[in-house]
Amino acid sequence: MAVRQDTIWERFLSPVVRLLIDEDGLQRYADSINWEEECDRFRRDDVIIPSYYSSQNFHGITGGYLTYGAAVTYDPITQYVVPPNEIIVRQALVDAVKVKPRRILDLGCGTGSTTLMLKQAFPQAEVIGLDLSPYMLVRAEDKAKKAGLDIVWRHGNAEKTGLGDATFDLVTASLLFHETPNEVSLAILRESFRLLVTGGQVLILDGNQKTLRQLEWLNDVFEEPYIREYAAGSVDANMGAAGFEAVRSQDVWWINQITSGVKPIITENVRQYTATSIDNNLEELGSPAFGIMA
Ligand SMILES: C[S@@+](CC[C@H](N)C(=O)[O-])C[C@H]1O[C@@H](n2cnc3c(N)ncnc32)[C@H](O)[C@@H]1O
């Protein structure tokens, strides 16, 4: 049987980062939450957890994202491992928005770090963060509440969200695709295409595929089961295959990339965006974004 080698993170980085992290404070935070009760507020019976996700220990955490440990440790660690700086990299995605979004969907939103920045940049927009992990959503909601931001958090699979056709002007995903097999990334892009209005924009922020291919060791920093598959692929090509046009990737500090695509005006089954007034309770609006929610 093959024995897993310790990652670069486990061997060298983790001991250093542990010195910088207030582990007692994190434990106190974790203990202050009744996780199962909080998660139950988000869990949806119609969400089927895919096996590529439940079978892996992302970042070496047993149980991966379906644990409160993942939700509590994600931000303290991420701040040190997205060079040159997490905020700069996430801001590059916000700066790449070319539409005036009335509705934004952030897929694989995790603890909501990018989602919060999108809401801050586009305060008039209805913003929804969607993730497979209710634990991550509990953390995301807590952050949004503390920041006074009105964001809807939804348990769901980005491959099949259950949200209505042509209901978003902007669909984003940050740091998601290096954690999904290629066919799942493609399915997520096809779903994004369906969800966008014509002229709507998709933005994918993630590791730089060229750099990951050149610097093989970067793929061994964390336990990332699908990162080699991600590095070998092309987000540009997948976007094209999903039907997007004006597909462009830009490097973000060499180690990250942002890929943008636009849903072309001439497509089959074009449906126009239905404007609704902005209100705090989205579901009461009869908004098309919630048209087929249970
Ligand atoms: C590395 S984290 C990125 C989180 C966040 N977007 C960020 O930028 O920090 C990947 C997230 O994607 C979620 N995820 C993975 N596959 C997903 C899927 N098919 N649908 C929805 N969320 C998914 C995981 O639960 C996790 O929260």
The ligand as a Gaussian input file, in Angstrom:
#p B3LYP/6-31G(d) Opt

LIG

0 1
 C      -10.334000      26.369000      -0.800000
 S      -11.955000      26.714000      -0.302000
 C      -12.224000      28.330000      -1.009000
 C      -13.209000      29.112000      -0.200000
 C      -13.401000      30.571000      -0.642000
 N      -13.971000      30.676000      -1.945000
 C      -12.126000      31.352000      -0.573000
 O      -11.780000      32.002000      -1.553000
 O      -11.480000      31.345000       0.480000
 C      -12.973000      25.707000      -1.361000
 C      -14.433000      25.724000      -0.936000
 O      -15.194000      25.139000      -1.987000
 C      -16.206000      24.336000      -1.433000
 N      -16.618000      23.382000      -2.485000
 C      -15.900000      22.392000      -3.065000
 N      -16.616000      21.788000      -4.027000
 C      -17.822000      22.429000      -4.073000
 C      -18.995000      22.280000      -4.860000
 N      -19.107000      21.345000      -5.817000
 N      -20.038000      23.090000      -4.620000
 C      -19.979000      24.042000      -3.654000
 N      -18.896000      24.245000      -2.871000
 C      -17.828000      23.432000      -3.080000
 C      -15.579000      23.748000      -0.195000
 O      -16.537000      23.327000       0.741000
 C      -14.742000      24.920000       0.311000
 O      -15.469000      25.718000       1.203000

